């Protein structure tokens, strides 16, 4: 599940993975985003967004990056 959250006093949106998402859904979102042009090196071990090493955090990173690529 994807949630679009508006930032207070802004028209900018962020995508985050829903807490009710299954591990499979999260991984499929990561796989899709990374195959569609998102630079996923940041969520790899040693990357700037690897920690916390949580699937939901990595999925949110990729989904938000994909939104940014798609919006422009």
Number of C-alpha atoms within 10 A of each C-alpha: 12 18 14 14 11 12 10 8 6 7 7 11 15 17 20 20 24 15 10 10 13 14 12 10 15 23 16 13 21 24 15 15 22 17 11 12 12 20 13 19 13 15 22 13 11 10 11 10 16 18 14 10 12 10 18 22 18 25 26 21 24 27 25 21 20 21 17 15 13 10 7 5
